[in-house]
Each structure stands twice: as C-alpha cells, then as structure tokens.
C-alpha cells in the first residue's frame, strides 16, 4: 500500500476559521501555493473530478509552474485532502477522518483528567 504523509503547522491558540487557513498551515513553507491549492479544491468541488490528463490546462488556470502544480498536488494528497483514482483527482475524507480521530483521542484524555482518574 502506498504511504502518504506530510506536515501541517498547528497553532494551538488560533482558530481555524476556513479552508484558506488550513491550506496556509499546510503550505507554510511555500505560502504562495496555498491560494493555488484553494483554487484547485474549489474546481474539484464544482467539477467533482479532474482528470490527471488535464494537468496542462489546470496548471495554466492556476498560473502555476510545472513544479508548483505537482508540489501542490502532492501536498494535498499527502495530507489526505484529495485522492487520485482511475486517473482522476477527487476530494478525500482522509484528512477529516484523521483530525476527528485525534480530537476523539485527546477528548478522552481530557475527560479522564477532569474526572480525576489516572490511566485510561
């Protein structure tokens, strides 16, 4: 099985109010890619799927270089925001699922801490 992973910046004292903030935290080393990624995601929402064969058209519409386009796709895929199946890009639930799992695990620790019990 292919393994994808990446790093996302987490600012514990700041809210995450929108997609742009998530993408800025994902592309913290190349912030200019966050806006291109946002455009790509909104194109995916509108179209449901984007064939990988349309890479040149998409690259041009995002005003991205070849390297920027593939860096952006890799980062989005590695974070679990998008997936490629049958040569088409689509939205993925993996990012949300992993975030929910982490929130559930941490909430269990907080609940235990508040109740005064030691081990889970």
C-alpha positions as CSV (number, residue, x, y, z in Angstrom):
1,X,0.0,0.0,0.0
2,X,1.2,3.5,-0.9
3,X,2.0,5.6,2.2
4,X,1.4,9.3,2.0
5,X,2.4,11.7,4.8
6,X,3.2,15.4,5.2
7,X,3.5,18.1,7.9
8,X,0.9,20.7,8.7
9,X,1.5,23.6,11.1
10,X,-0.8,23.7,14.1
11,X,-1.3,26.9,16.0
12,X,-3.0,25.8,19.3
13,X,-4.1,29.3,20.3
14,X,-5.6,30.2,16.9
15,X,-8.9,29.2,15.5
16,X,-9.1,27.6,12.0
17,X,-12.0,29.5,10.5
18,X,-11.8,28.4,6.9
19,X,-10.2,26.4,4.2
20,X,-7.7,29.1,3.4
21,X,-6.3,28.9,6.9
22,X,-5.9,25.1,6.7
23,X,-4.1,25.5,3.4
24,X,-1.9,28.3,4.7
25,X,-0.9,25.9,7.5
26,X,-0.3,23.1,5.1
27,X,1.8,25.2,2.7
28,X,3.6,27.2,5.4
29,X,6.9,26.8,3.6
30,X,5.5,27.9,0.3
31,X,2.6,30.2,1.2
32,X,2.1,31.2,-2.5
33,X,0.9,27.7,-3.2
34,X,-2.0,27.9,-0.7
35,X,-4.1,30.2,-3.0
36,X,-3.4,27.9,-5.9
37,X,-4.4,24.9,-3.9
38,X,-7.6,26.7,-2.8
39,X,-8.5,27.3,-6.4
40,X,-7.8,23.7,-7.3
41,X,-10.1,22.5,-4.4
42,X,-12.9,24.8,-5.4
43,X,-12.5,23.5,-9.0
44,X,-12.8,19.9,-7.6
45,X,-15.9,20.9,-5.7
46,X,-17.5,22.3,-8.8
47,X,-16.5,19.5,-11.2
48,X,-16.5,16.5,-8.8
49,X,-13.4,15.0,-10.6
50,X,-10.5,16.4,-12.5
51,X,-8.7,14.1,-14.9
52,X,-5.0,14.0,-14.4
53,X,-4.7,14.2,-18.2
54,X,-5.9,17.9,-17.8
55,X,-2.7,18.8,-16.0
56,X,-1.6,21.4,-18.5
57,X,-4.9,23.1,-18.6
58,X,-5.2,23.1,-14.8
59,X,-1.6,24.3,-14.4
60,X,-2.3,27.2,-16.7
61,X,-5.6,28.1,-15.0
62,X,-3.8,28.2,-11.6
63,X,-1.0,30.2,-13.0
64,X,1.4,27.6,-11.6
65,X,4.7,26.3,-12.9
66,X,5.0,22.6,-13.6
67,X,6.9,22.1,-10.3
68,X,4.4,24.2,-8.3
69,X,1.5,22.2,-9.7
70,X,2.9,18.8,-8.8
71,X,4.2,20.1,-5.4
72,X,0.7,21.3,-4.7
73,X,-1.0,18.1,-5.7
74,X,1.5,16.0,-3.7
75,X,1.0,18.1,-0.6
76,X,-2.8,18.0,-0.9
77,X,-2.8,14.2,-1.5
78,X,-0.2,13.5,1.3
79,X,-2.4,15.4,3.8
80,X,-5.5,13.4,2.7
81,X,-7.4,16.3,1.2
82,X,-7.5,14.8,-2.3
83,X,-7.0,11.4,-3.9
84,X,-6.4,10.1,-7.3
85,X,-8.4,7.1,-8.5
86,X,-8.6,5.8,-12.1
87,X,-6.5,8.8,-13.3
88,X,-8.9,11.4,-11.8
89,X,-8.4,13.7,-8.8
90,X,-11.3,13.9,-6.3
91,X,-11.9,15.1,-2.8
92,X,-10.9,12.8,0.1
93,X,-12.3,12.3,3.6
94,X,-9.0,11.1,5.0
95,X,-7.9,14.5,6.4
96,X,-11.1,15.0,8.2
97,X,-11.1,11.4,9.5
98,X,-7.6,11.7,10.9
99,X,-8.4,15.1,12.5
100,X,-11.6,13.6,14.1
101,X,-9.6,10.6,15.4
102,X,-7.1,12.8,17.0
103,X,-9.8,15.0,18.5
104,X,-11.6,11.9,19.9
105,X,-8.4,10.6,21.5
106,X,-7.5,13.9,23.1
107,X,-11.0,14.4,24.3
108,X,-10.9,11.0,26.1
109,X,-7.7,12.2,27.9
110,X,-9.3,15.5,28.9
111,X,-12.4,13.7,30.2
112,X,-10.2,11.3,32.2
113,X,-8.2,14.3,33.6
114,X,-11.3,16.1,34.6
115,X,-12.8,13.1,36.4
116,X,-9.5,12.7,38.4
117,X,-8.7,9.2,37.1
118,X,-5.1,8.3,36.2
119,X,-4.9,5.7,33.4
120,X,-7.2,5.3,30.5
